């Protein structure tokens, strides 16, 4: 019989950064122990964590999942078991997930290698929080109400129960493949919905007729760039990335493509790397640090 204590101890010992990556959290570029999550900013100290926004913490991967997803102990164990099968005792794994040495001697190894894509967990829409998200985008980000309303009607923007702005990434045939999350509180943060697959799609905004394509680092920047360059199809790469897997499809359209990454060393370096791969792309540097800053400084 499998030891329940052994099982939970293995799951509890999963490195906390691995759990945070699995839920779509983002590491703080300026603080190596700080992460930005849907529940707020979390700091790690070994196997312990502390949420500065909620003034609480805990220890181990199970506690962290309970905190991040609002789950009870049993549900958190099930969540971790499904996403980190390598941390389970070998006898708890199905045959297809055991190594050759783990399988009973009288049972031959299966020749097929099994891989599982991460399961997309989009936040549940919360209509009661939508007005707060709309107010943030209009009042704080200077995005005109008509565009916010358009994004909501299209289903590409909604609010979750934490009053995060959720921007959908869409892939082939318009199917959701992920979401960018943007917190609207006093300590803003950004992250991705767990299981988001940024190489399968993107958030974008465009008019019926467009004469150029501009790649931006975030959904809010893409919307801001669109308001400044209304004849551009503005696409978010969900972070400064030099070579998204869908880039060849964009290039093949034969429309001028611009790299509009932030006006900072990271944006410049990623833009240079992108242009080295695709020489037809031109740099379109935001007048301010990013496109939303640029939008906010317009008269």
N, C-alpha and C positions, 0 to 999 in steps of 0.2 A: 504494500500500500504506500502511496506517495505521502511523504511527510508534509502536512499543511504548513508547519512552521518553516521547513526548508524551502518550500515553494514561495511563501511570502517574504522570507529573508532575501532570497535571490532577486525578487522583484523590487524590494525596498532598496537594494544596493545598485540599481540601475543608475548610471551617472545622470545627475540632474540636467546638465546641458543637453543630453540626448532627449530627455523628456520634453524639455522646452522647445527644441527643434521640432519634435513630433507634433506639438500643438500649434506650431506656426509662430512662436515667439521670435523676436529678433534681438540679437546681442547688441548692447550699446557700443557704438564705435569708439567712445571715449572712456569707457569704464569696463574692464574685462570681466568683472564679476556681476555686472548689472544687465538685466534683460527686460525687455518691454513686452508685456502680455496683455491680453484682454481684461485681466483683473488689475492691471497697474504695473508699476515698476517693481521688479523683484531682484534682490541681491542674493548671491550664493556665497556660502562659506563652507567649503567641503560638501558634506551631505546635508547641510542645513540651508534653509531659505528664509527670507523675510520680505514681506510685501509692504513697501513704504506707504503706498496709497491707503491700505486697509489696516495698517499697524498690527499685523499679525504674521506668524511664520510657522515653521514646522521642520521636520527632518525626514529625509528619505523620499524616494520616488512615489510611494503610495500616498503619503501626505500631500505631496505636491499636486498629484492628479486630483485628489479630493478637493484641494483648494482651487485649482484652476477650472475644474468642470462642475463643482458643486455636487460631487458624487459621494455616496456612502462608501465604506471600506470595501464591501464585496464588489460593488460596481467598479471601483478604482482598480482592484486586483484583476477583474475581468478585462478592463480596458488595457492595462499594461500587458497582460498575458497575450492578448491578440496582436499587439504591436511589437512586442519584444520576445518572440518565442525562443530566441537563443538563450534567454535567462531562465527558462524553465528547466527542471530536471529532465534528463533525456527520456525517462519512462513516462513523462507526462505529455510528450509530443506525439502527434500522429506520425505514422511511418514515413510519410513523404517529407517530414521535416527533420528526421534523424540522420545522423551521419552513418557511414558504413559500420563504424565500430560500435555505434549505439544500438543497432538492430540485433534482434535475436539471431543466433548463429544459423538456425535452420530456415531463415527467411532471406531470400536473395535481395540485394540492393536494387531499387528501381532505377532504371537508367535515365529517367527524366529529371531535369532540374526545375524546381518550382520557384517562381518569383511572384510576389504579391505587390501590386501597386498600392500606394497609400490610399486609405479611404478618405474621401472628401467629406469634411464635416462643416457645412455652411451654417453660420449662426441663424437661429430662428428669428424671423422678422418680428418686431414689436412695434405695432402701430402707435402705441402710446408714447414712444420715444422719438417718433419721426419729427415732431415739431422742434425738438431740441437740436436734432441733427440739421434740419433745414436752417434754423436760426444761426447755428455755428457757421455753416457754409456761406450764408448770405452776409451776416454781420461781421464775422471774423475773417473770412476768406475772400470776401467781396465778389463772390460768384452770383451773377444776377438770378433773381428768383425764377425767371422763365426757364433757364437752363437747369436749375435744380429740379423744377417740376417735370421737365422733360426726362431727366434721368430717372426720377421716381416712376413716372408712367411707363417707361420702357422696361422697368424691372432691374435696371443696372445699378440702382442705388436704393438702399433701404437702411433702417436702423435696427439694431439688435437690442436685447434687454438691458445691456450695459450702456446704452446710448452711444454706441460706436457707429460711425458711418461705415457701411459695408458696400464696397464697390466690386461688382462681379467681374471676374475674368471669364470670357467666353471663348470657346474653341470651335471646332468643326460643327457646322450646322447650328451655331449659336448655343450649344450646350454649355452650361456652367462647368468650369474646370478649376475654379478657385475663387478667392476673394481677397482684396486688400482691405484691411481694417484700419480705421483711423479714429483714435480716441479724441474726444472733444472736451475733456476736463481740463483743470488748471495745470496738470502735468501731462501734456499731450504725448502720445506714443503712436507707433505704427507697427503693424504686423500682418501676417497672412493667416487665413483660415486653415486649420489643420488639414493636411492632405492636398493643399493647393499644388497644382502642377503648372508652374509658370511657363514651361516650354510648350505647353499644349494650347495656350491662348493668352488673352490679354484684355484689359479694360481699354476702351477707346471711345472717342466721340468725334463725330464728323457731320457735316451738312450733306445734302443730297449731291451737291457738286463740290469737288475739292481738286485743287491743283498741286498739292504737295502733301507729304507725309512727314510728321515730326515725332520723334521718339523722345519721351519724357521719363523721368525717374519714378513718378507716382501718378496715381489717378487724379489727385487734386491738381498736380502740375499739368497733366494732360488737359483737364477742363480749363485751367487758367490760360494755357497756351492757345487753346481753341478760341477763347474770348479775345485774345490779342491777334491771332491769325485765323480768322473765321473760314478761310478757304483752305485750311490744312486739315487733314485727317490726323488727329493727335492720339497717340498710342502710349500707354504706360508699359514700361518694361519691368515694373515692380522692383525697382532697385537698379543701380547702374551696372548693366551687364553688356559685355562687348559682343556677344554672339548668341542671342536667343535662338532656339531651334527653328522658330517660325520665320526667321529673318530672310532666308532665301525666297520664301513665298512673297514677302513684301517687296523685295528687290525685283522679282520677276514681273511685277505689275507695270514696270516701265515709267513710273511716276517719280519725280524728284523726291529723294528721301533726305531728311535732315536729322542730325543727332542733336537733340536739345537738352542734353544732360546739364546738371547744375554747373554754375560758374565757380567751381572750386577744384582743388587738385584731383580729387577722385573723379569728378565729372569730366575733367579735361583728359585725364589718363585713359578712362574708359572710352571716351569719344575717339581718342587717337588710336586705341586698339581696334575699335570698330571700323574706323576708316581704313586701317591697314588691311583688314579682312575684306572690306567692301569699298574700294576706292571711289565708287560713284557717290557715296554718301558725303554730304557736306556738313560742316559744323555750323549749328545755329545756337550760339551761346545766349542764354537769357541776359537781358540788360542788368538785372540784379542777381542775387545769389541763385534764385530759382524762378520758375514762371509765376508762381503765386506771389512771391515778393514783387516781381515786375508788375503784375496786375494791380497790386495794392498801391503802387507808386504812380499809377496813371492819373492824370488830372481828372 
